[in-house]
Amino acid sequence: MRAMILAAGRGERMRPLTDHLPKPLLPVAGKPLIVHHIEALARAGIIDIVINHAWLGALIEQQLGDGSQFGVRLHYSAEGETGLETAGGIKKALPLLGAEPFLVVNGDVLTDFNFAALTKVLPAQLLAHLVLVPNPPQHPQGDFGFDFATAKVTSQGTEQFTFSGIGLYRPEFFADVPDGKQKLAPFLRQAMAQSQVSGDIYRGFWADIGTPERLALADKEFRSAQEYN
């Protein structure tokens, strides 16, 4: 299985930290945020990893290189200075991701999620599998519903959860995504309406690194979680 780390965001809410450093390279618990993902993917046996980038993307390539220092093979998908949003970025990177289901993780989250849990093969009738998490304080309304009886993700539910930014996708999911800037949520909702998106709920450590304050809090909480484990 191959994986993609989404690293093309500008990180406006992280300024001034991101004025001269792309958000994925911000340090958390002693190493760049994106390195936590690379190492976790390597532990799961996923060694072919695609990284998209936009703002200051050359710095990402300079620091990470070909991935050999982490025991993986890194491939880059450059999107210029402005990026292509999530669906557009994945669509552009499809030639690097192959014909089989692939894993995607947002580069601006921090988690101890075991990516090996997603190396299962998607059933033929499904286009995507999403990892949901309990709603954090900054996002109390959540993103999607979840049917516990069928393990399907829905647009709305009696209980809403937040999309963790971690998912498994078939390349076919992106067949109808036009080239250029495209958000992911509308296409997910279309697939949900056809009952083609499964999911599960992860209740372990997960943090959205969206502001300098949340970066500092995630750093503290992640260090504590690692010490506890």
Secondary structure as GFF3:
##gff-version 3
##sequence-region A 1 229
A	DSSP	beta_strand	2	7	.	.	.	ID=ss1
A	DSSP	three_ten_helix	12	14	.	.	.	ID=ss2
A	DSSP	three_ten_helix	23	25	.	.	.	ID=ss3
A	DSSP	beta_strand	27	28	.	.	.	ID=ss4
A	DSSP	beta_strand	31	32	.	.	.	ID=ss5
A	DSSP	alpha_helix	33	43	.	.	.	ID=ss6
A	DSSP	beta_strand	48	53	.	.	.	ID=ss7
A	DSSP	alpha_helix	57	64	.	.	.	ID=ss8
A	DSSP	three_ten_helix	68	70	.	.	.	ID=ss9
A	DSSP	beta_strand	73	78	.	.	.	ID=ss10
A	DSSP	alpha_helix	85	97	.	.	.	ID=ss11
A	DSSP	beta_strand	102	106	.	.	.	ID=ss12
A	DSSP	beta_strand	109	111	.	.	.	ID=ss13
A	DSSP	three_ten_helix	115	118	.	.	.	ID=ss14
A	DSSP	beta_strand	128	133	.	.	.	ID=ss15
A	DSSP	beta_strand	144	147	.	.	.	ID=ss16
A	DSSP	beta_strand	152	154	.	.	.	ID=ss17
A	DSSP	beta_strand	160	169	.	.	.	ID=ss18
A	DSSP	three_ten_helix	171	174	.	.	.	ID=ss19
A	DSSP	alpha_helix	185	193	.	.	.	ID=ss20
A	DSSP	beta_strand	197	201	.	.	.	ID=ss21
A	DSSP	beta_strand	206	208	.	.	.	ID=ss22
A	DSSP	alpha_helix	212	228	.	.	.	ID=ss23
###
